């Protein structure tokens, strides 16, 4: 019987070695290790053997069973791994097929620009506040040193809600500057705010004029705030938005509510200052108006101009993406053509 | 203001090139818009003199002219009718660049034979030189034009177009600009010497002046010139200067008044003295308000009706001029005029401004008066005009000048110091430098102490009122580029709390934008102003639920009303885009709508409540309540922020994996559920049966209100086909609308209530059941009963079935119910028991039965 067992083991191992598929492996398992296998029969018939033989045969049969089982396990692992690899081989992906589309929209370019602008100023300690689009004449003009019949009213073609003309008339704000007054009425220095918002003008629209546009107003009031600080703040701003290489120019300009008044220009983004059609061959593009808050404006909100000083600026928002991306028609922004909006 | 450099050079030495000068002026506040060079292309063109004219042998209309150009006497073929011997003319030789008189194109003069005769050059018309459109004949130069010098030297000029800011009416003049240039370049200004001979007869015997409204006319000066010769054009140089500055020469008298206006900035008017009605005795100039409906025919021949807001110059019988705006037809100077009364006056700025606006009559005179001129300017300008008039038209001046000056005021004195310059600009400037700069601009500075001066502005600078104005003067002349660059060193204001309403508002908007963009919505920004028609289209019955605010002076009917919702703009945008967007459209906008009245103060006496603070943008309301200006009955509209989104088309973008099902109500609702989840808000939906305001425009079958914290925060539903049709939209369009003010209030109030829940330690168990109910039973009723049982933590509807396997008029809900206990692991028996009770209740209350028996119950 021992001899039979030895032969069985040799045969079994030899067969196992040749097996390549999992089905054959299962058949092999049933043949050599299954309930009806010879080995199992031998193990079950041990009791009929004489004691001495039973012990040696039994021991040998068990060893063989363990060997077979261990070898089977090894074989299973080898085959399993091969199977894993072959399963991948069969399932080749065309990875160039497009992915499952997840539709996503974009922010309007004005929203994007506003966020950028506000972020730059917030980093400099400015707080973002907002104000009403419909304003009193008082805030939009009167309190900003532009009383009735002031020639500077020509600078602001106005859409009126009320048809009479006094400081109790309502209008669509022509700039975000009325918020200078509203903020200073409520807060005491130190003040640092920026105010994004919609503005309106009574103006025929064309490629460079819109009846509705966005501005960002800035205001800083405290002791010892100077024109040099305004320069520093706006130079930083221009650097952040337009890059290191952009030159910034401060020139004298007039706005009734600031003194001294400033117009800020940057070197043209198209020609880099050489002069082209876009910049009217001057090399400069005007981007904002600014200045030191007029002493009469400070007095009007009970801030002593002898002690405090401040600067203010008003920045046209559309201008920035127009310059950056070479957009030649301002009307595209509020025309909301998806073929335009999707580009940003 | 157009300024001729040649003219400027009479008053100030100019060493800079036109371009350099333009740059310096621009930097100092006088923006030069354009530089127009006259004669820049005039090469090979010189001043010549016609010495002989002979007929052309082969053409009757052409002549052969011999032109002396110093270095020779070429002969040219010429067809101009006005040519004659002795004329000085512009002569172009071969190679000159000219403008073709017929086509207007630029041409280079080539050697040519005209009807067989060689022409050795060309005598040019003004059009050919690019000076004007005149091509009637050749341009005839004044006899004094020096022979053979290049024309560019004789007639060339550079015209600067300066954008003069409203505070500087003094620079609406050549002398004003010359003063600026002198200060910028450190040169001196030379003004004309004002001197002329006067006759014996005093002006008082001719005219007197009576200013009835001294508030509106602070000064009235007049001179008189007798025996002048009117029928004579003004000299070429004067005409040329007027033209270069954009004015048309008219007659010698009128040209003088215009010339002096350009030179000094003071508008003048010339009356035909003999047309003034004398009444009893000498004529009187009366400055008064017009009577109601008083009539005048102005110089331009237009009959105008006046009112008392308008100031007139009158004689004893009638108005003879609209003060500061336009003279009268009756008293205009004509060819017969031999005596002229010259007016140089100062009128109230606001009166002129209102008057010219009212009459819609803006001109060079009103343009200057409405900026506010100084009365001191009237006298030198009048003297200058009288002097020129005598030169141009001969005659004699009456002795003296009438000068009624009720508005005379003392010169201002402003205390100033170097400290003030540094305090406002950060630029350190010595007091001597400051005095130097201010003096160069005509300011008179007196030392008060070693660090302080007292400054008196020159009369033409009415804009200078305070030390800050002086700071600007000093810094702009020194140069803004000299101002140092520093970063803000002042202390920071207290930073806003992240819990504040303002911070929460911007946070909320940011979250909503991010979420919607992530769901495939494109953000749009539409106009605040819309047409009434569009607002009406929003409701199937074309009714306006909220009357919108109207603009009093709209530009177009398209932009006449303030939007009361975002729908109109968004649906129009949708319409605009659908032609080129076959794959479906998703749009949204977050923005303000304008409601005529604030809900918290329906009438002004109630005042603003706490509500007002929450719903209006940060700063707006506080100052309203300050009562600094009570605005009477009027109030500012309620500017409320809203979110509106529209969606249509397939659920997913077209792809090789399919799912091209169109969007339906549940897609729109799902977006809201996810959005509210993102905001950590509990949400429910209430079928909207009849809420007239928001629901109109959505179909009743497919619309629900969005509820959170018992507040209706918005609505979602299918756009009514009538509305879709009105906006010409194709396909089903779903609309989402959320009131951001309400949402913000909830988000803000929920913030402190938020508490963490420990993670459940015991496993949960899920059971699936399928219930059959009557068709009219809404899902919500089933879910509510299931959720009311203890230990139920989640109910998910995973199938809805109608069809063969269940009776007609019934539907089947397949639910997965999840149970969990915070205290222990649940047993099957426990769950069986709960579920049995649940089924009993469902059966009792809703008549629900289990769909099949082999479900595990």
Interface residues (C-beta under 8 A of the other chain):
Chain A: X97 X98 X100 X101 X102 X103 X104 X105 X106 X107 X108 X110 X111 X124 X125 X127 X128 X129 X130 X131 X132 X133 X134 X135 X136 X138 X148 X149 X150 X151 X152 X154 X155 X159 X160 X161 X162 X163 X167 X168 X170 X172 X179 X182 X183 X185 X186 X187 X190 X191 X192 X198 X200 X202 X203 X204 X205 X211 X212 X220 X222 X223 X224 X225 X226 X227 X228 X229 X231 X232 X233 X235 X236 X249 X250 X251 X252 X253 X254 X256 X259 X260 X261 X262 X263 X280 X292 X294 X295 X296 X305 X309 X333 X334 X335 X336 X337 X338 X339 X341 X342
Chain B: X26 X27 X28 X29 X31 X33 X34 X165 X166 X167 X168 X349 X350 X353 X354 X370 X371 X372 X422 X423 X424 X425 X426 X427 X466 X467 X468 X469 X471 X472 X475 X476 X480 X481 X483 X484 X485 X486 X487 X488 X489 X490 X491 X492 X493 X495 X496 X502 X506 X513 X516 X517 X518 X519 X520 X521 X522 X523 X524 X525 X526 X527 X528 X529 X549 X550 X551 X552 X553 X554 X555 X559 X562 X573 X576 X577 X580 X581 X585 X586 X587 X588 X592 X594 X616 X617 X618 X619 X620 X622 X623 X626 X628 X629 X631 X632 X634 X636 X637 X639 X652 X653 X654 X655 X656 X657
